Amino acid sequence: MKTPVNIGLCGFGVVGEGLYQLIRNNKIARTDIQKICIKDRKKKRSIGEKYFTYNSRELIENDSVNLVVELINNADDAYEIVKNALLNGKSVVSGNKKMLAHHLDELMKIQKQEETALLYDASACGSIPVIRNLEEYYDNDLLKSITGILNGSSNYILSEIFLNNTDYDSAVKQAQKLGYAESDPATDVEGYDALYKLIIIATHGFGTYVSPEKIFTYGISALNKWDVFYAKEKGLKIKPVAQVAKTGKGKFTMFVAPKLVKPEEYIYNVEHENNGVVIEGECYDKQFMFGKGAGAFPTASSVLSDITARSYNYKYEYKKKNYFSRMNYVTDVAVEIYLRYENVLDFSYFDFEEISEKYASKSFNYVIGKIKLSNLLEMNGLLRRLNIFIAFTGK
Ligand SMILES: NC(=O)c1ccc[n+]([C@@H]2O[C@H](COP(=O)([O-])OP(=O)(O)OC[C@H]3O[C@@H](n4cnc5c(N)ncnc54)[C@H](OP(=O)(O)O)[C@@H]3O)[C@@H](O)[C@H]2O)c1
């Protein structure tokens, strides 16, 4: 029989309140929220004051709480809460991708040292159970790549542009109005949200944690009508892609970038706020997971699934890290890109190994060519200041 779970909940926002309602309305057996920690004393709440505290220590140091569920929107505070809870012997469930992407290495060590558990399936792809799947299946030796549309906001914006001919700014506004994008959409449209998820996915898929600054991350914010024109003319779509892929024995690489996608690719039809993940292996070709990557109930259901898993004492064993030979992260690999530019000076920054196509016109210029990922990574800061757009072609 499952152990009773007495939750100390941190955060009562979109996901936290969603979780509260999910547990209350479905009367989940032997699962109870004991106390909820929030920050803003002036905010109006949908439930009585007696449930709340403003001090996370009241959860972490509370003997009747046996699981801390961290669902707050501040990565630094989340790190302190999660770390202290684990050090205090409490198991934790978290949905905080940014915090995990920066601190997962240390948090893995603390779990081992304290013999506690940290589960975070909701942090990557909301309702899609991608982390636990990677953890339990897909042997390292046979796994070739994981490719995902991991950011619903960027995908929504691109769907509007491609399917409904909406311009970029209007598509962003629409995404904000529908709650798919933040008032400051930078984290989504510059690729960072997908990056954080990719780091977590790669840790469970290939067993090696790579810190955010080491990964090429490029978003969709510089897209213009000529990029859409180019893609449509070739029968392609541009999709916000995050990928981790084996490049040889014991080696893998990863990046976040827009990609020109062909109709026969699974992710071609992943539209609007949805997420999709393609897992490619030696023996099974490709498998595809599709679903809601965000939202109160889709995300809360994933958190609840982690809570239930803890009641059966489930913990990540970090199998790929602990039982397989170490995979090394490399960036010395050539990738083919589409580069749209306006002036030759911007083009001159790119150290192409080969160029297969070049186009010049009064309206826009582009090249298709191979370049080292390491070269793009070195230019990561500069790219955002140039009048260019890049999309990977997948070759
Ligand atoms: N929204 C989604 O669809 C989604 C999907 C996947 C993962 N996530 C992740 O889930 C987490 C929560 O997201 P959300 O959308 O629910 O955020 P949200 O709606 O902005 O709510 C955040 C909550 O955190 C509380 N909070 C902030 N700092 C705190 C602190 N230091 N101590 C205690 N409480 C604090 C806030 O308190 P007040 O109410 O007092 O302001 C608020 O209740 C984030 O890590 C996010 O990345 C969200």
The ligand as an SDF file (V2000), in Angstrom:
LIG
                    3D

 48 52  0  0  0  0  0  0  0  0999 V2000
    2.7450   27.5390  -15.9050 N   0  0  0  0  0  0  0  0  0  0  0  0
    3.0250   26.4220  -16.5480 C   0  0  0  0  0  0  0  0  0  0  0  0
    2.2960   25.9850  -17.4470 O   0  0  0  0  0  0  0  0  0  0  0  0
    4.2620   25.6250  -16.1820 C   0  0  0  0  0  0  0  0  0  0  0  0
    4.6100   24.4590  -16.9220 C   0  0  0  0  0  0  0  0  0  0  0  0
    5.7160   23.7000  -16.5430 C   0  0  0  0  0  0  0  0  0  0  0  0
    6.4910   24.1130  -15.4890 C   0  0  0  0  0  0  0  0  0  0  0  0
    6.1760   25.2760  -14.8140 N   0  0  0  0  0  0  0  0  0  0  0  0
    7.0330   25.6940  -13.7130 C   0  0  0  0  0  0  0  0  0  0  0  0
    6.2830   25.6550  -12.5090 O   0  0  0  0  0  0  0  0  0  0  0  0
    6.7320   26.6920  -11.6350 C   0  0  0  0  0  0  0  0  0  0  0  0
    5.5300   27.5680  -11.2320 C   0  0  0  0  0  0  0  0  0  0  0  0
    4.9900   28.1600  -12.3890 O   0  0  0  0  0  0  0  0  0  0  0  0
    3.6010   28.9820  -12.3530 P   0  0  0  0  0  0  0  0  0  0  0  0
    3.2470   29.2440  -13.7680 O   0  0  0  0  0  0  0  0  0  0  0  0
    2.6480   28.3050  -11.4780 O   0  0  0  0  0  0  0  0  0  0  0  0
    4.0820   30.3450  -11.6600 O   0  0  0  0  0  0  0  0  0  0  0  0
    3.1640   31.5440  -11.1490 P   0  0  0  0  0  0  0  0  0  0  0  0
    1.7720   31.3960  -11.6260 O   0  0  0  0  0  0  0  0  0  0  0  0
    3.8900   32.7910  -11.4890 O   0  0  0  0  0  0  0  0  0  0  0  0
    3.1390   31.3440   -9.5670 O   0  0  0  0  0  0  0  0  0  0  0  0
    4.3050   31.3920   -8.8230 C   0  0  0  0  0  0  0  0  0  0  0  0
    4.0040   31.2030   -7.3520 C   0  0  0  0  0  0  0  0  0  0  0  0
    5.2610   31.1810   -6.6630 O   0  0  0  0  0  0  0  0  0  0  0  0
    5.1290   31.9470   -5.4830 C   0  0  0  0  0  0  0  0  0  0  0  0
    6.4460   32.4170   -5.0460 N   0  0  0  0  0  0  0  0  0  0  0  0
    7.3810   33.1150   -5.7140 C   0  0  0  0  0  0  0  0  0  0  0  0
    8.4950   33.2750   -4.9850 N   0  0  0  0  0  0  0  0  0  0  0  0
    8.2410   32.6620   -3.7930 C   0  0  0  0  0  0  0  0  0  0  0  0
    8.9980   32.4720   -2.6250 C   0  0  0  0  0  0  0  0  0  0  0  0
   10.2350   32.9410   -2.5000 N   0  0  0  0  0  0  0  0  0  0  0  0
    8.4430   31.7730   -1.6110 N   0  0  0  0  0  0  0  0  0  0  0  0
    7.1830   31.2710   -1.7250 C   0  0  0  0  0  0  0  0  0  0  0  0
    6.4180   31.4120   -2.8230 N   0  0  0  0  0  0  0  0  0  0  0  0
    6.9490   32.0990   -3.8470 C   0  0  0  0  0  0  0  0  0  0  0  0
    4.1820   33.0480   -5.8710 C   0  0  0  0  0  0  0  0  0  0  0  0
    3.6580   33.5930   -4.6950 O   0  0  0  0  0  0  0  0  0  0  0  0
    2.5330   34.7210   -4.6770 P   0  0  0  0  0  0  0  0  0  0  0  0
    1.2700   34.0150   -5.0870 O   0  0  0  0  0  0  0  0  0  0  0  0
    2.5020   35.1730   -3.2830 O   0  0  0  0  0  0  0  0  0  0  0  0
    2.9750   35.7550   -5.6750 O   0  0  0  0  0  0  0  0  0  0  0  0
    3.1620   32.2940   -6.7320 C   0  0  0  0  0  0  0  0  0  0  0  0
    2.1760   31.7130   -5.9320 O   0  0  0  0  0  0  0  0  0  0  0  0
    7.8270   27.4460  -12.4070 C   0  0  0  0  0  0  0  0  0  0  0  0
    9.0540   26.9210  -12.0630 O   0  0  0  0  0  0  0  0  0  0  0  0
    7.5310   27.1320  -13.8510 C   0  0  0  0  0  0  0  0  0  0  0  0
    8.6920   27.1740  -14.6740 O   0  0  0  0  0  0  0  0  0  0  0  0
    5.0860   26.0240  -15.1420 C   0  0  0  0  0  0  0  0  0  0  0  0
  1  2  1  0
  2  3  2  0
  2  4  1  0
  4  5  1  0
  4 48  2  0
  5  6  2  0
  6  7  1  0
  7  8  2  0
  8  9  1  0
  8 48  1  0
  9 10  1  0
  9 46  1  0
 10 11  1  0
 11 12  1  0
 11 44  1  0
 12 13  1  0
 13 14  1  0
 14 15  2  0
 14 16  1  0
 14 17  1  0
 17 18  1  0
 18 19  2  0
 18 20  1  0
 18 21  1  0
 21 22  1  0
 22 23  1  0
 23 24  1  0
 23 42  1  0
 24 25  1  0
 25 26  1  0
 25 36  1  0
 26 27  1  0
 26 35  1  0
 27 28  2  0
 28 29  1  0
 29 30  1  0
 29 35  2  0
 30 31  1  0
 30 32  2  0
 32 33  1  0
 33 34  2  0
 34 35  1  0
 36 37  1  0
 36 42  1  0
 37 38  1  0
 38 39  2  0
 38 40  1  0
 38 41  1  0
 42 43  1  0
 44 45  1  0
 44 46  1  0
 46 47  1  0
M  CHG  2   8   1  16  -1
M  END
$$$$
